[in-house]
Amino acid sequence: MLESPFDHPLRRSAMATRVESQAGSRHRALGLSDQDLLDMYRTMVMARLCDEAQFRLNRQGKAPFVVPVSGHEGCQIGSAWPFQKGKDLLVPYYRDMGVCLTAGMTPRDVFLAVFGKREDPSSGGRQMPAHWSSKRLGIVTGSSPIATQIPHAAGVAFAIRYRGEDAVVGSWFGDGATSEGDWHEGLNFSGIHKLPVVWFCENNRYAISVPLAKQMAVKDVAVRAEGYGFEGVVVQGNDVLACYQASRNAIDKARSGGGPTLIELKTYRFHPHTSDDDDRTYRSREEVEEAKRNDSLILFADELKSLGLLDDQGIESLRTKVKAEVDAEVEAAWSAEDPPAESLFWHVFGDAPLAVRSSNGGGANQKGDAIETTGGEATPAEPPAAGSQP
């Protein structure tokens, strides 16, 4: 069993703890069943295949903009797995497809957003892709500016404590977010008030093209937690079970009133920052290929094989089945209904612009319930009443 970072003698001082992997069967000591491991691996494979599909669609001109997840699957699925569905709240960032699939989103949900469809659960086709949101699944929506979800997460955690609710907030972000003022404000506030939140830094070494050494003068992001009065933990992000353990321990600590934890997940993205980025301008192909040799999908598959839970034939069979599922969901999302044109200004203006009112017979927004336009999740408020002020 891995040493718990919260059983460490340095727990009472806000020092960064490093979680290292150990050989042998670890999952039973962590309270995970064999089926849990298989489900985790399946979710990782699904995230990878969704990523491959969205990049193909981008190159075909069907997906104007996509945000890759490949390379981050292990740290995302491992860290998100311990949260309690229906109770805890998740505040992800744009690369967190694996977090959202773990929470209960489906490939169809992913591609409804990629194609900007009416049933997109995140925004009804209004937001950019990878701006995750689901009231049903406890996923709090974010925006494009980096780190703006951090104060939101702190505020949600404050509300949970104020109401006396038994819930924990998980918030994920990249290493680039740690250079933003929003990040400092959110973490500082959470430390002052000992809020029930776990902060996850997915450190892939680049803020788009800016390397880590140009962002900070310290080796580990986690050491910054000391300045906010709580513990920082460093985890190798390609070790799924180490990510799970660090997350579970931090969640338990937060739920019991022990306050926040900053977990740094050392990872690497295999693709460009987004489909609009050319990563050849700031990192070598040799560096990327070296990172791929430590792919969490390969390492976790090897662990499952050593436990006798899968063999090479089983791995290939699983991939084939999941790929067929993803392909079918892509097709279903592509064929889904687009948002109606008359909904363009809903939740933007208090009254529709004159040209729109003239085209629809003089009324403002005609729909009675915006839930119908977003698959029942993204915007539970009703459209503005006719004649109301913006």
C-alpha positions as CSV (number, residue, x, y, z in Angstrom):
1,M,0.0,0.0,0.0
2,L,1.2,3.5,-0.8
3,E,2.2,5.7,2.0
4,S,-0.7,8.2,2.5
5,P,0.6,11.7,2.0
6,F,-1.7,12.8,4.9
7,D,-0.2,10.2,7.3
8,H,3.2,11.8,6.7
9,P,4.9,13.4,9.8
10,L,5.1,16.7,7.9
11,R,1.3,16.9,7.6
12,R,1.0,19.7,10.2
13,S,3.3,21.9,8.3
14,A,2.3,23.0,4.8
15,M,4.9,21.1,2.9
16,A,4.7,19.4,-0.5
17,T,4.6,15.6,-0.2
18,R,5.7,13.4,-3.1
19,V,3.6,10.3,-3.8
20,E,5.7,7.6,-5.5
21,S,4.4,4.4,-7.1
22,Q,5.3,1.0,-5.6
23,A,5.3,-2.4,-7.2
24,G,2.6,-5.0,-6.6
25,S,-1.1,-5.2,-6.3
26,R,-2.2,-1.8,-4.8
27,H,-5.8,-1.5,-5.7
28,R,-7.3,-3.7,-3.0
29,A,-5.5,-1.8,-0.3
30,L,-7.1,1.3,-1.8
31,G,-10.6,-0.1,-1.6
32,L,-10.8,-0.7,-5.3
33,S,-12.2,-3.9,-6.9
34,D,-10.9,-5.6,-10.0
35,Q,-14.0,-4.3,-11.8
36,D,-13.1,-0.7,-10.7
37,L,-9.8,-1.1,-12.4
38,L,-11.3,-2.4,-15.6
39,D,-13.9,0.4,-15.6
40,M,-11.1,3.0,-15.1
41,Y,-9.2,1.6,-18.0
42,R,-12.2,1.5,-20.2
43,T,-12.9,5.2,-19.4
44,M,-9.3,6.0,-20.3
45,V,-9.6,4.2,-23.6
46,M,-12.8,6.0,-24.3
47,A,-11.2,9.4,-23.7
48,R,-8.3,8.5,-26.1
49,L,-10.7,7.3,-28.8
50,C,-12.9,10.4,-28.5
51,D,-9.8,12.5,-28.8
52,E,-8.6,10.7,-32.0
53,A,-12.1,11.0,-33.4
54,Q,-12.4,14.8,-32.8
55,F,-9.0,15.4,-34.4
56,R,-10.1,13.4,-37.5
57,L,-13.3,15.5,-37.7
58,N,-11.2,18.6,-37.3
59,R,-9.1,17.7,-40.3
60,Q,-12.2,16.8,-42.3
61,G,-13.6,20.3,-41.6
62,K,-16.5,19.0,-39.5
63,A,-15.1,20.2,-36.1
64,P,-13.7,23.7,-36.3
65,F,-11.9,23.7,-33.0
66,V,-11.0,20.9,-30.6
67,V,-9.0,20.6,-27.4
68,P,-7.0,17.4,-27.0
69,V,-6.8,15.2,-23.9
70,S,-4.3,12.5,-25.1
71,G,-1.6,12.1,-22.4
72,H,-3.7,13.4,-19.6
73,E,-6.1,10.4,-19.3
74,G,-4.4,8.7,-16.4
75,C,-4.2,11.7,-14.1
76,Q,-7.8,12.8,-15.0
77,I,-9.6,9.5,-14.5
78,G,-7.5,8.6,-11.5
79,S,-8.1,12.0,-9.7
80,A,-11.8,12.2,-10.6
81,W,-12.7,8.6,-9.7
82,P,-13.0,9.1,-5.8
83,F,-15.5,11.9,-6.0
84,Q,-19.1,11.0,-5.0
85,K,-21.6,11.3,-7.8
86,G,-24.7,13.1,-6.9
87,K,-23.0,14.9,-4.0
88,D,-19.7,16.4,-4.9
89,L,-19.2,19.2,-7.5
90,L,-16.5,19.4,-10.2
91,V,-15.1,22.5,-11.8
92,P,-13.0,21.3,-14.7
93,Y,-11.0,23.2,-17.4
94,Y,-11.2,22.8,-21.1
95,R,-8.8,19.8,-21.4
96,D,-10.7,17.7,-18.9
97,M,-12.7,15.3,-21.1
98,G,-11.5,12.4,-18.9
99,V,-12.8,14.1,-15.8
100,C,-16.2,14.6,-17.4
101,L,-16.5,11.1,-18.8
102,T,-15.7,9.8,-15.3
103,A,-18.5,12.0,-13.9
104,G,-21.0,10.5,-16.3
105,M,-20.8,12.4,-19.6
106,T,-21.0,10.2,-22.8
107,P,-19.2,10.4,-26.1
108,R,-22.4,11.7,-27.6
109,D,-22.4,14.6,-25.1
110,V,-18.8,15.4,-26.1
111,F,-19.6,15.5,-29.8
112,L,-22.9,17.3,-29.4
113,A,-20.7,20.1,-28.1
114,V,-18.1,19.7,-30.8
115,F,-20.8,20.1,-33.5
116,G,-22.7,22.8,-31.6
117,K,-26.0,20.9,-31.5
118,R,-29.2,21.8,-29.8
119,E,-29.0,18.9,-27.3
120,D,-25.5,19.8,-26.2
121,P,-25.8,19.4,-22.4
122,S,-23.1,22.0,-21.7
123,S,-24.6,25.0,-23.5
124,G,-27.2,23.9,-26.1
125,G,-24.6,24.6,-28.8
126,R,-23.8,28.1,-27.7
127,Q,-20.4,27.7,-26.0
128,M,-17.1,26.6,-27.6
129,P,-16.4,22.9,-27.4
130,A,-14.8,21.6,-24.2
131,H,-16.6,24.2,-22.0
132,W,-18.1,21.5,-19.9
133,S,-21.3,21.8,-17.9
134,S,-24.0,19.6,-16.4
135,K,-26.3,20.4,-13.5
136,R,-27.3,16.8,-13.4
137,L,-23.7,15.6,-13.0
138,G,-22.5,18.4,-10.8
139,I,-20.2,19.9,-13.4
140,V,-19.9,23.6,-13.0
141,T,-19.5,25.5,-16.3
142,G,-16.4,27.4,-17.1
143,S,-15.3,30.1,-19.5
144,S,-12.4,30.5,-21.9
145,P,-10.1,32.9,-19.9
146,I,-7.5,30.9,-18.1
147,A,-8.0,30.3,-14.4
148,T,-11.4,32.1,-14.1
149,Q,-12.9,28.9,-12.8
150,I,-10.7,29.0,-9.7
151,P,-12.5,31.7,-7.8
152,H,-15.8,30.0,-8.8
153,A,-14.6,26.8,-7.3
154,A,-13.6,28.6,-4.1
155,G,-17.0,30.3,-4.0
156,V,-18.9,27.0,-4.5
157,A,-16.8,25.5,-1.6
158,F,-17.6,28.4,0.6
159,A,-21.3,28.0,-0.1
160,I,-21.1,24.3,0.8
161,R,-19.5,25.1,4.1
162,Y,-21.9,27.9,4.8
163,R,-24.9,25.7,4.2
164,G,-23.4,22.8,6.2
165,E,-23.6,20.4,3.2
166,D,-21.6,17.2,3.0
167,A,-19.9,17.9,-0.3
168,V,-16.4,18.5,-1.7
169,V,-15.4,20.6,-4.7
170,G,-12.7,19.4,-7.2
171,S,-11.2,21.9,-9.5
172,W,-8.7,21.1,-12.3
173,F,-6.4,23.5,-14.2
174,G,-3.2,23.5,-16.2
175,D,0.2,24.8,-15.0
176,G,-0.3,28.0,-17.0
177,A,-3.3,28.9,-14.8
178,T,-0.9,29.2,-11.8
179,S,0.5,32.3,-13.3
180,E,-2.9,34.1,-13.1
181,G,-4.1,36.4,-10.4
182,D,-7.4,34.4,-10.2
183,W,-5.4,31.3,-9.2
184,H,-3.8,33.2,-6.3
185,E,-7.1,34.7,-5.1
186,G,-9.0,31.4,-5.2
187,L,-6.3,29.4,-3.4
188,N,-5.6,32.1,-0.9
189,F,-9.4,32.4,-0.1
190,S,-9.7,28.6,0.3
191,G,-6.7,28.4,2.7
192,I,-8.0,31.3,4.9
193,H,-11.4,29.7,5.3
194,K,-10.3,26.0,5.2
195,L,-12.7,25.3,2.4
196,P,-13.7,21.8,1.3
197,V,-12.0,21.9,-2.1
198,V,-9.2,19.9,-3.8
199,W,-7.1,21.7,-6.3
200,F,-5.6,19.7,-9.2
201,C,-2.8,21.1,-11.3
202,E,-2.3,19.1,-14.5
203,N,1.3,20.1,-15.1
204,N,2.1,19.2,-18.7
205,R,5.2,21.5,-18.7
206,Y,3.8,24.1,-21.2
207,A,1.4,27.0,-21.0
208,I,0.6,26.7,-24.7
209,S,4.1,27.4,-25.8
210,V,5.7,28.8,-22.6
211,P,7.8,26.2,-20.8
212,L,7.5,25.8,-17.1
213,A,10.9,27.4,-16.4
214,K,9.6,30.7,-17.9
215,Q,6.5,30.5,-15.7
216,M,8.0,29.9,-12.2
217,A,11.3,29.7,-10.4
218,V,10.4,26.5,-8.5
219,K,10.5,22.9,-9.7
220,D,7.1,21.9,-8.3
221,V,3.8,23.8,-8.4
222,A,2.8,22.0,-5.2
223,V,5.3,23.9,-3.0
224,R,3.2,27.0,-3.5
225,A,0.6,25.5,-1.3
226,E,2.7,26.4,1.7
227,G,2.1,30.1,1.0
228,Y,-1.7,29.5,1.4
229,G,-1.4,27.4,4.6
230,F,-2.3,24.0,3.3
231,E,-0.5,20.9,2.0
232,G,0.8,20.3,-1.5
233,V,1.2,16.9,-3.0
234,V,3.3,15.9,-6.1
235,V,2.1,12.8,-8.1
236,Q,3.3,11.2,-11.3
237,G,0.3,11.7,-13.5
238,N,0.8,8.6,-15.6
239,D,0.4,6.5,-12.4
240,V,-3.4,6.1,-12.3
241,L,-3.6,4.5,-8.8
242,A,-1.2,7.0,-7.3
243,C,-3.4,9.8,-8.7
244,Y,-6.5,8.0,-7.2
245,Q,-4.9,7.7,-3.8
246,A,-3.7,11.3,-3.5
247,S,-7.2,12.5,-4.6
248,R,-9.1,10.1,-2.3
249,N,-7.0,11.2,0.7
250,A,-7.4,14.9,-0.1
251,I,-11.2,14.5,-0.6
252,D,-11.5,12.6,2.7
253,K,-9.5,15.4,4.4
254,A,-11.7,18.1,2.9
255,R,-14.9,16.4,3.8
256,S,-13.9,16.0,7.4
257,G,-13.2,19.7,7.8
258,G,-9.4,19.6,7.2
259,G,-9.4,22.2,4.4
260,P,-8.0,22.2,0.9
261,T,-5.0,20.4,-0.7
262,L,-3.1,21.3,-3.9
263,I,-2.3,18.1,-5.9
264,E,0.2,18.5,-8.7
265,L,-0.3,15.9,-11.4
266,K,2.9,15.6,-13.5
267,T,1.8,14.8,-17.0
268,Y,2.3,15.6,-20.6
269,R,0.1,16.3,-23.6
270,F,0.9,14.4,-26.7
271,H,-0.8,16.7,-29.2
272,P,-0.7,20.5,-29.7
273,H,-2.4,22.7,-27.2
274,T,-5.5,22.9,-29.4
275,S,-6.2,22.2,-33.1
276,D,-5.1,25.8,-33.8
277,D,-1.7,25.3,-32.3
278,D,1.6,24.1,-34.0
279,D,3.6,22.6,-31.2
280,R,6.6,22.0,-33.5
281,T,7.6,25.6,-32.9
282,Y,8.4,25.1,-29.3
283,R,9.2,21.4,-28.6
284,S,11.0,18.7,-30.5
285,R,9.5,15.5,-31.9
286,E,12.0,13.5,-29.9
287,E,10.6,15.0,-26.6
288,V,7.1,14.1,-27.5
289,E,8.0,10.5,-28.5
290,E,9.9,10.1,-25.3
291,A,6.8,11.1,-23.3
292,K,4.7,8.7,-25.3
293,R,6.8,5.8,-24.0
294,N,5.4,6.6,-20.6
295,D,1.8,6.8,-21.8
296,S,-0.6,6.1,-18.9
297,L,-2.7,3.8,-21.1
298,I,0.3,1.6,-21.7
299,L,1.5,1.6,-18.1
300,F,-2.0,0.9,-16.7
301,A,-2.6,-1.9,-19.3
302,D,0.6,-3.5,-18.2
303,E,-0.5,-3.3,-14.6
304,L,-3.8,-4.9,-15.5
305,K,-2.0,-7.7,-17.3
306,S,0.3,-8.3,-14.4
307,L,-2.8,-8.8,-12.2
308,G,-4.3,-11.2,-14.7
309,L,-7.3,-8.9,-15.4
310,L,-6.6,-8.4,-19.1
311,D,-4.4,-9.9,-21.8
312,D,-3.4,-8.4,-25.1
313,Q,-6.4,-10.0,-26.8
314,G,-8.7,-8.5,-24.2
315,I,-7.1,-5.1,-24.6
316,E,-7.6,-5.2,-28.4
317,S,-11.2,-6.4,-28.0
318,L,-12.0,-3.6,-25.6
319,R,-10.5,-1.0,-27.9
320,T,-12.5,-2.4,-30.8
321,K,-15.8,-2.3,-28.8
322,V,-15.2,1.2,-27.5
323,K,-14.2,2.5,-30.9
324,A,-17.5,1.2,-32.4
325,E,-19.4,2.9,-29.6
326,V,-17.6,6.2,-30.1
327,D,-18.1,6.0,-33.9
328,A,-21.8,5.4,-33.4
329,E,-22.1,8.3,-31.0
330,V,-20.2,10.6,-33.4
331,E,-22.7,9.8,-36.1
332,A,-25.7,10.3,-33.8
333,A,-24.3,13.7,-32.7
334,W,-23.6,14.8,-36.3
335,S,-27.2,13.9,-37.3
336,A,-28.7,15.7,-34.3
337,E,-30.8,18.8,-34.6
338,D,-29.1,22.2,-34.7
339,P,-30.2,25.0,-32.4
340,P,-33.2,27.0,-33.8
341,A,-32.2,30.3,-35.3
342,E,-34.7,32.2,-33.2
343,S,-32.8,31.1,-30.0
344,L,-29.7,33.1,-31.0
345,F,-30.3,35.9,-28.5
346,W,-31.8,34.0,-25.7
347,H,-30.0,34.7,-22.4
348,V,-28.0,37.5,-24.2
349,F,-30.5,40.4,-24.5
350,G,-33.5,41.1,-22.2
351,D,-35.4,41.8,-25.4
352,A,-34.7,40.5,-28.9
353,P,-33.2,43.0,-31.3
354,L,-35.7,44.8,-33.6
355,A,-34.7,42.7,-36.7
356,V,-35.4,39.5,-34.8
357,R,-38.7,40.7,-33.4
358,S,-39.8,41.7,-36.8
359,S,-38.9,38.4,-38.3
360,N,-40.8,36.3,-35.7
361,G,-44.0,38.4,-35.7
362,G,-43.1,41.2,-33.3
363,G,-42.7,39.1,-30.1
364,A,-39.5,38.6,-28.1
365,N,-38.3,35.1,-27.2
366,Q,-41.3,32.8,-27.9
367,K,-40.2,29.6,-26.2
368,G,-41.7,28.9,-22.8
369,D,-38.9,26.9,-21.3
370,A,-35.2,27.1,-22.2
371,I,-34.6,23.6,-20.8
372,E,-36.2,22.3,-24.0
373,T,-33.4,23.9,-26.0
374,T,-30.5,22.4,-24.1
375,G,-31.3,18.8,-23.4
376,G,-32.6,19.8,-19.9
377,E,-29.3,20.9,-18.4
378,A,-27.4,23.9,-19.5
379,T,-29.8,26.8,-18.9
380,P,-32.6,26.1,-16.4
381,A,-33.8,29.7,-16.5
382,E,-36.7,30.7,-18.7
383,P,-36.2,33.0,-21.6
384,P,-36.7,36.7,-20.8
385,A,-40.3,37.9,-21.0
386,A,-41.3,40.2,-23.8
387,G,-40.6,43.8,-23.1
388,S,-38.2,43.3,-20.3
389,Q,-35.1,45.5,-20.1
390,P,-31.6,44.1,-20.8
